[in-house]
Amino acid sequence: AVVVLASATPSAESHQAALDGRHRLLELPERPTAHPLPRVSVVDLRGPRVRAFLSQLLANDVGRLQTRGKALYSCMLNERGGVIDDLITYFMDEAWFRMVVNAATHDKDLAWLRRQAAAFAVEVVEQPDLAMLAVQGPNARDRCHALLPAAAVGPLREIKPFNAIRSEERRVGKECVARCRS
């Protein structure tokens, strides 16, 4: 029997299994369909009770986020503990977290966030002027760094997986640069 595991972002374990020869890695140089790439939405959550809000909203322990820029992958839960969606939340400071939600469920996710945030006086602000660019592959980071001003590359090389840094370099992006995997 043949099993095909398809992912735009395979886990490190799956990728390593392919490199070790336990799985066969097939790379598609272009999208096999005319469907556009999925997009994500960046949402800022602000307020003095934002951590308490996220502790109730997310399945994973947001208390683990103590370092600025650290990210947490988690599921957003409904009132009964069922999963609404999966997302990534970044700790920016005690009154500010940044969340990345899937565009396919954008409207539903934002409506749920806003309803739940009201009880905690948390402001939910979508950031449509921010974009995310997911680059992958063994040389992806170096190729991206080659496009940036030399002064910006040093701090970017230091980003650990599932972390973000704030950048004041306008040619890099004045808000935040994040790294999710490898």
C-alpha positions in Angstrom: 0.0 0.0 0.0 1.1 3.5 -0.7 0.4 6.3 1.7 0.9 9.9 0.5 1.5 12.5 3.2 1.1 15.9 1.6 2.1 19.1 3.3 3.3 22.6 2.3 5.1 22.6 5.6 6.1 19.1 6.5 7.1 18.4 10.1 10.8 18.1 10.9 10.2 14.5 11.6 8.6 13.8 8.3 11.3 15.7 6.4 14.0 13.8 8.2 12.3 10.5 7.5 12.5 11.4 3.8 16.1 12.4 4.0 16.9 9.1 5.8 15.1 7.1 3.0 12.2 5.9 5.2 9.8 8.1 3.1 10.1 9.3 -0.4 10.1 13.1 -0.8 8.3 14.4 -3.9 8.8 18.1 -4.5 6.3 20.0 -6.7 8.0 23.0 -8.4 4.6 24.7 -9.0 1.1 24.4 -7.6 -0.8 21.5 -9.2 -4.1 23.4 -9.3 -5.1 26.9 -10.1 -6.1 27.5 -6.4 -4.4 30.4 -4.9 -2.1 30.0 -2.0 -3.9 30.2 1.4 -3.4 33.5 3.2 -3.2 34.3 6.8 -4.4 37.2 8.9 -2.4 38.9 11.6 -4.4 40.1 14.6 -3.1 42.1 17.6 -4.7 41.4 21.0 -4.1 44.2 23.5 -5.1 45.0 27.0 -4.0 44.4 30.6 -6.0 41.1 30.8 -4.9 39.7 27.5 -2.9 36.8 29.1 -6.0 35.8 31.2 -8.1 36.0 28.0 -5.7 33.7 26.1 -5.4 31.3 29.0 -9.2 30.7 28.6 -9.2 30.8 24.8 -6.3 28.5 23.9 -5.7 24.8 24.6 -1.9 25.2 25.2 -0.5 27.0 28.2 0.0 30.7 27.3 1.9 31.0 30.6 4.8 29.4 28.9 5.3 32.5 26.9 7.7 34.6 29.0 10.2 35.8 26.4 9.4 38.6 24.0 8.8 37.2 20.5 8.3 33.6 21.6 5.5 31.8 19.8 3.0 29.2 20.8 1.2 26.9 18.4 -2.3 26.0 19.8 -5.9 25.3 19.2 -8.5 28.0 19.8 -11.3 26.5 21.8 -15.1 27.0 21.9 -17.0 27.3 25.2 -17.2 23.5 25.5 -13.5 22.9 24.9 -14.0 21.9 21.3 -11.5 23.0 18.6 -12.4 26.0 16.5 -9.1 26.4 14.7 -5.4 26.1 15.0 -3.2 29.2 15.1 0.1 30.7 16.3 0.3 33.3 19.0 3.3 35.5 19.7 4.1 37.1 23.0 5.1 40.7 22.3 4.7 42.1 25.9 2.4 41.6 28.9 -0.4 43.8 27.3 0.2 42.7 23.6 0.1 39.4 21.9 0.0 38.9 18.1 -2.0 36.0 16.6 -1.8 34.5 13.2 -5.1 33.0 12.0 -6.0 31.1 8.9 -7.7 33.1 6.2 -10.0 30.3 5.3 -11.6 30.6 8.7 -10.8 34.3 9.2 -14.4 35.6 9.6 -15.5 32.9 12.0 -12.2 33.2 14.0 -12.3 37.0 14.3 -16.0 37.0 15.3 -15.3 34.4 18.0 -12.2 36.3 19.2 -14.1 39.6 19.5 -17.0 38.0 21.4 -14.8 36.4 23.9 -12.4 39.4 24.2 -15.2 41.7 25.3 -15.4 40.0 28.8 -11.7 40.7 29.3 -11.7 44.3 27.8 -9.1 43.0 25.3 -8.9 45.0 22.0 -8.8 42.8 18.9 -7.3 44.6 15.9 -6.7 43.0 12.6 -3.4 44.2 10.9 -4.2 44.1 7.2 -1.1 46.1 6.4 1.1 43.3 7.7 2.0 40.4 5.6 3.7 37.0 6.1 6.1 35.4 3.7 6.8 31.8 4.3 10.0 30.7 2.7 11.1 27.1 2.9 14.0 25.0 1.9 17.6 24.5 2.9 18.8 27.8 1.4 15.7 29.9 1.9 17.0 32.0 4.7 20.2 32.8 3.0 18.4 33.7 -0.2 16.1 36.1 1.7 18.9 37.6 3.6 20.7 38.4 0.3 17.7 40.7 -0.6 17.9 42.7 2.6 20.2 45.5 3.8 23.3 44.1 5.5 22.6 45.8 8.8 19.3 44.0 9.0 20.7 40.5 8.4 22.6 40.1 11.6 19.5 40.2 13.9 17.5 38.0 11.5 20.2 35.3 11.6 19.6 35.1 15.4 15.9 34.3 15.3 15.3 30.9 16.8 12.4 28.7 15.6 9.0 29.8 16.8 10.2 33.3 17.7 9.8 36.8 16.4 11.7 40.0 16.7 10.6 43.6 16.3 12.4 45.5 13.6 12.6 49.3 13.2 14.3 48.8 9.8 11.6 50.0 7.4 13.1 48.1 4.4 12.7 44.9 6.4 9.3 45.6 7.9 8.8 47.9 10.7 6.8 45.7 13.0 7.9 42.1 13.3 9.9 39.4 11.7 9.1 35.8 12.7 10.6 32.4 12.2 8.4 29.3 12.6 10.5 26.4 11.6 14.1 25.4 10.5 
